[in-house]
Amino acid sequence: MSNTSVVIEVARLWAPENLKKSAPGILLCCAIAAIAFVANANGWMKFGRVMIPPLIVTLVIGMCLQPLSSKDVLRPGLDFSGRTLLRLGVALYGAQLTLGQLVHGGALPVAIAIAAVSCTIAFGAIVARMFGLTRDFGFLTGCATGVCGAAAAMATSAVLPRHPNSDRDLAFAVMGVNFISTITMVIYPTLHSALGYSDFEMGVFLGGAIHDVAQVAGAGETLGKDVLAIALITKLLRVACLLPAVTAIAWWVARSGERAGDARPAPPVFLFGFLLLALVNSLGLLPPPVRTSLAQVSSFLIITAIAALGIKTSLLALVRIGGRSVALLVIETVFIGLLVIGLIYGLRGVIV
């Protein structure tokens, strides 16, 4: 996709007529996020020493409202909130960072990101064949697990050969990685003490092992801004691997004599926005009040995306999916988690 095409697509998403069409779903997600924010600000979700984070409140409310996801009037807004507002929220988070902080992350997040992406895609293709599934299905789920969840699944599907079950496989991958990512978003932060990681290492773990950007942001936010920052940096390095990963899959498909899909994945524009705002902040062009406001907006948009994620997560639909496909996603999730854990331990003192 050319730069001109990206600009046209962004303009289309934010066109007044599309925003008007998306308004009901966006307002619903914003209302859920606002409830969570108010509950958090007033301490309503604090029970003794236990504090339930706003994102968990948002997720639970969203999942309780899952039947609403079938309403045509809400669907455009849910999609807009779960994708566009999420990416905007992550891009705005760049205003809280400087390029110095990105460099401060060192080589570990880069090594983890590259290993997580390449090894998980290859692992997915191999294990899929062992389970009697197709290699292409392994590419689809492996890329979704290794790179960036639903976005990677859709980009990978675009370059895989079409077949009668292409749409079904894509729907499963999108729904499956969202569901499993949500589980890891809740569980992984609780492993901080057990793993014996520093805040930096925990951020690398969350960013390297959780599938989707929304869940990485959610998990990182439960452990504080320092963990969230490095988690997003590591995750965005994985997102940056989307184009080379999908290009490699398309090359492999073509090499085997099959015709890849005609569509081409769009570059992760929000990653560029994240880096641009980090650059602007590095130059000292953002006054503290502006940075504070952008931080609040970023947090609200991310939690709004979590609301959309909850509403679109169907437990019943997942029950109906074949056991081997579900097992593949679970095994891929365990694989990338153990891989990242092992690399963090193994590279201590070797890569800084």
C-alpha positions in Angstrom: 0.0 0.0 0.0 1.5 3.4 -1.1 1.8 6.4 1.2 -1.0 8.1 -0.8 -3.3 5.1 -0.2 -2.6 5.2 3.5 -3.5 8.9 3.7 -6.7 8.2 1.7 -7.6 5.4 4.1 -7.0 7.5 7.2 -9.1 10.3 5.8 -11.9 7.9 5.0 -11.9 6.5 8.5 -12.2 10.0 10.0 -14.7 11.4 7.4 -17.7 13.0 9.1 -20.1 10.5 7.5 -18.2 7.5 8.8 -17.8 9.1 12.3 -21.5 9.7 12.4 -22.2 6.1 11.4 -19.7 4.9 14.1 -21.0 7.2 16.8 -23.4 4.8 18.7 -20.8 2.1 19.1 -18.0 4.6 20.0 -20.3 6.3 22.6 -21.1 2.9 24.2 -17.4 2.0 24.5 -16.6 5.5 25.9 -19.5 5.2 28.4 -18.1 1.9 29.7 -14.6 3.3 29.9 -16.0 6.4 31.8 -17.7 4.1 34.3 -14.4 2.3 35.0 -12.6 5.6 35.3 -15.1 7.0 37.8 -15.1 3.8 39.8 -11.3 3.9 39.9 -11.1 7.6 40.9 -13.6 7.1 43.7 -12.0 4.0 45.0 -15.1 1.9 44.4 -13.1 -1.1 43.1 -10.7 -1.2 46.0 -11.3 -4.1 48.4 -8.8 -4.0 51.2 -5.4 -4.2 49.6 -6.8 -5.5 46.4 -7.4 -2.9 43.7 -9.3 -4.0 40.5 -7.8 -2.0 37.6 -10.1 0.1 35.3 -9.3 -2.1 32.3 -10.6 -5.2 34.1 -13.8 -3.4 35.1 -14.1 -2.3 31.5 -13.5 -5.8 30.1 -16.0 -7.4 32.4 -18.7 -4.9 31.6 -18.0 -5.3 27.9 -18.2 -9.1 28.0 -21.5 -8.8 29.8 -22.8 -6.7 26.9 -21.5 -9.1 24.2 -25.0 -9.8 22.7 -25.0 -6.1 21.6 -22.1 -6.9 19.2 -24.6 -8.2 16.7 -26.5 -4.9 16.5 -25.8 -3.3 13.1 -26.1 0.2 14.6 -23.2 -0.6 17.0 -20.9 -2.7 14.8 -19.1 0.2 13.0 -18.4 2.0 16.3 -17.1 -1.2 18.0 -14.7 -1.8 15.1 -13.6 1.8 15.1 -13.0 1.8 18.9 -11.2 -1.5 18.9 -8.9 -0.6 16.0 -8.6 3.1 15.2 -9.0 4.5 18.7 -6.6 1.9 20.0 -4.0 2.8 17.5 -4.5 6.5 18.3 -4.2 5.8 22.0 -0.9 4.0 21.5 0.4 6.7 19.2 -0.4 9.4 21.7 1.5 7.4 24.4 4.6 8.3 22.5 4.3 11.8 23.9 5.2 10.4 27.3 8.5 9.0 26.0 11.7 10.3 24.5 14.0 8.8 22.0 16.5 8.5 24.8 14.1 6.1 26.6 13.7 4.1 23.4 17.4 3.7 23.1 17.6 3.0 26.8 15.7 -0.1 26.2 18.9 -1.5 24.7 19.2 -4.5 22.5 17.1 -6.9 24.7 13.6 -5.8 23.4 14.9 -5.9 19.8 16.3 -9.5 20.3 13.1 -10.6 22.0 10.9 -9.1 19.3 12.8 -10.7 16.4 13.0 -14.1 18.1 9.3 -14.0 19.2 8.1 -13.2 15.7 10.3 -15.5 13.6 10.3 -18.6 15.9 6.6 -18.5 16.6 5.6 -18.3 12.9 7.9 -21.2 12.1 6.7 -23.1 15.1 3.0 -22.5 14.1 3.6 -23.9 10.6 5.3 -27.0 11.8 2.9 -27.8 14.6 -0.1 -27.2 12.4 1.0 -30.0 10.1 1.6 -32.3 13.1 -2.0 -31.6 14.1 -3.3 -32.5 10.7 -4.0 -28.8 9.9 -2.7 -27.0 6.9 0.6 -25.1 6.8 -1.2 -22.0 5.8 -3.4 -22.2 8.9 -0.2 -22.5 10.9 1.2 -19.4 9.2 -2.1 -17.5 9.9 -2.2 -18.4 13.7 1.6 -18.2 14.1 1.8 -14.7 12.6 -1.2 -13.6 14.7 0.4 -15.0 17.8 4.0 -13.9 17.0 3.4 -10.4 15.6 0.3 -8.4 16.6 -2.8 -10.4 17.0 -5.9 -9.7 14.9 -4.1 -7.1 12.7 -1.4 -9.7 11.8 -4.1 -12.4 11.1 -5.8 -10.1 8.6 -2.6 -9.1 6.9 -1.5 -12.7 6.7 -4.8 -13.9 5.3 -4.5 -11.3 2.6 -1.4 -13.0 1.1 -2.4 -16.6 1.6 -4.1 -18.6 -1.2 -7.9 -18.3 -1.0 -9.9 -21.5 -0.3 -13.5 -22.2 0.8 -12.6 -21.9 4.5 -10.5 -18.8 4.3 -13.1 -16.5 5.9 -13.8 -19.1 8.7 -10.1 -19.5 9.4 -9.6 -15.8 9.6 -12.6 -15.3 11.9 -11.3 -18.0 14.2 -7.8 -16.5 14.3 -9.1 -13.0 15.0 -11.5 -14.2 17.7 -9.1 -16.8 19.2 -6.1 -14.5 19.6 -8.3 -11.8 21.1 -9.7 -14.3 23.6 -6.3 -15.8 24.5 -4.6 -12.4 24.7 -7.3 -11.3 27.1 -6.6 -14.2 29.4 -2.8 -13.6 29.3 -3.5 -9.9 29.9 -5.0 -10.8 33.2 -2.7 -13.7 34.2 0.8 -12.5 33.2 1.0 -9.4 35.4 0.4 -11.6 38.4 3.7 -13.5 37.6 5.9 -10.5 38.3 7.1 -11.7 41.7 7.2 -15.4 40.8 9.5 -14.7 37.7 11.8 -12.5 39.7 11.9 -9.9 37.0 12.8 -6.3 37.3 10.2 -3.8 36.0 12.3 -3.5 32.8 12.3 -7.3 32.3 8.6 -7.6 33.1 7.9 -5.0 30.5 9.9 -6.9 28.0 8.1 -10.1 28.9 4.6 -8.5 28.5 5.5 -6.8 25.3 7.2 -10.0 23.9 4.6 -12.6 25.0 1.1 -11.1 24.7 -0.4 -11.1 21.2 -2.3 -7.9 20.7 -1.4 -4.3 21.4 -4.5 -3.6 23.4 -3.8 -6.4 25.8 -0.1 -5.5 26.1 -1.2 -1.9 27.0 -3.8 -3.3 29.5 -1.4 -5.6 31.2 1.4 -3.0 31.4 -1.0 -0.4 32.8 -1.8 -2.7 35.8 1.9 -2.7 36.8 2.6 1.0 36.4 4.0 3.5 33.8 7.6 2.1 33.8 6.4 -1.4 32.9 3.9 -0.1 30.5 6.5 2.0 28.6 8.9 -0.9 28.0 6.0 -3.3 27.3 4.8 -1.0 24.5 8.3 -0.4 23.1 8.8 -4.2 22.9 5.4 -4.8 21.5 5.8 -2.0 18.9 9.1 -3.6 17.8 7.1 -6.8 17.1 4.5 -4.8 15.3 7.3 -3.3 13.2 8.0 -6.8 12.0 4.6 -7.1 10.4 5.5 -6.1 6.9 8.7 -8.2 6.7 6.9 -11.2 8.3 3.9 -11.1 5.9 6.3 -10.5 3.0 8.3 -13.6 3.9 5.1 -15.7 4.2 4.0 -14.4 0.7 7.4 -15.3 -0.7 7.2 -18.8 0.8 3.7 -19.4 -0.6 4.8 -18.2 -4.0 8.0 -20.4 -3.8 5.7 -23.5 -3.3 4.0 -22.7 -6.5 0.7 -21.3 -5.0 -0.7 -18.0 -5.8 -0.8 -15.6 -2.9 -3.7 -13.2 -2.3 -3.6 -9.9 -4.2 -4.1 -7.7 -1.2 -1.2 -6.0 0.5 -1.0 -5.2 4.2 -0.9 -1.6 5.2 2.1 -0.3 7.1 1.6 0.2 10.9 1.0 4.0 10.6 0.3 4.3 14.3 3.9 3.1 15.0 5.1 6.1 13.0 2.9 8.4 15.0 4.2 6.9 18.3 7.8 7.6 17.2 7.0 11.1 15.9 5.5 12.1 19.2 8.5 10.6 21.0 10.8 12.7 18.8 8.7 15.9 19.5 8.9 15.2 23.2 12.6 14.6 22.9 13.1 18.0 21.5 11.3 19.6 24.4 8.4 20.9 22.3 5.6 19.5 24.6 4.9 21.5 27.8 4.3 19.4 30.9 0.5 20.2 30.9 0.2 19.0 27.3 2.0 15.8 28.1 -0.2 15.2 31.1 -3.4 15.7 29.0 -2.1 13.5 26.2 -1.3 10.8 28.8 -4.9 10.9 30.1 -6.4 10.8 26.6 -4.1 7.9 25.7 -5.1 5.9 28.7 -8.8 6.6 28.1 -8.6 5.6 24.5 -6.8 2.3 25.3 -9.4 1.4 27.9 -12.2 2.4 25.4 -10.6 -0.1 23.0 -10.7 -2.8 25.8 -14.4 -2.1 26.1 -14.9 -2.8 22.4 -12.7 -5.9 22.8 -14.9 -7.2 25.6 -18.2 -6.6 23.7 -16.8 -8.5 20.7 -15.5 -11.5 22.6 -18.0 -14.4 22.4 -17.4 -17.3 24.7 -20.1 -19.4 23.1 -18.6 -19.1 19.6 -15.2 -20.2 20.8 -16.8 -23.4 22.3 -17.9 -24.4 18.8 -14.5 -24.2 17.2 -12.6 -27.4 16.5 -10.4 -28.7 19.3 -7.2 -29.1 17.2 -7.4 -25.4 16.1 -7.9 -24.2 19.7 -5.1 -26.5 20.9 -2.8 -25.0 18.2 -3.4 -21.4 19.4 -2.9 -22.4 23.0 0.3 -24.2 22.3 1.6 -21.3 20.2 0.8 -19.0 23.2 2.6 -21.2 25.6 5.5 -21.5 23.2 6.0 -17.7 22.8 5.6 -17.2 26.5 8.2 -19.8 27.5 10.5 -18.6 24.7 10.5 -15.0 25.9 10.9 -16.1 29.6 13.9 -18.3 28.6 15.5 -15.6 26.5 15.2 -13.0 29.3 16.9 -15.3 31.7 19.5 -16.5 29.2 20.4 -13.1 27.9 20.9 -11.5 31.4 24.3 -9.9 31.4 24.8 -10.8 27.8 22.5 -8.3 26.1 21.9 -5.0 27.8 
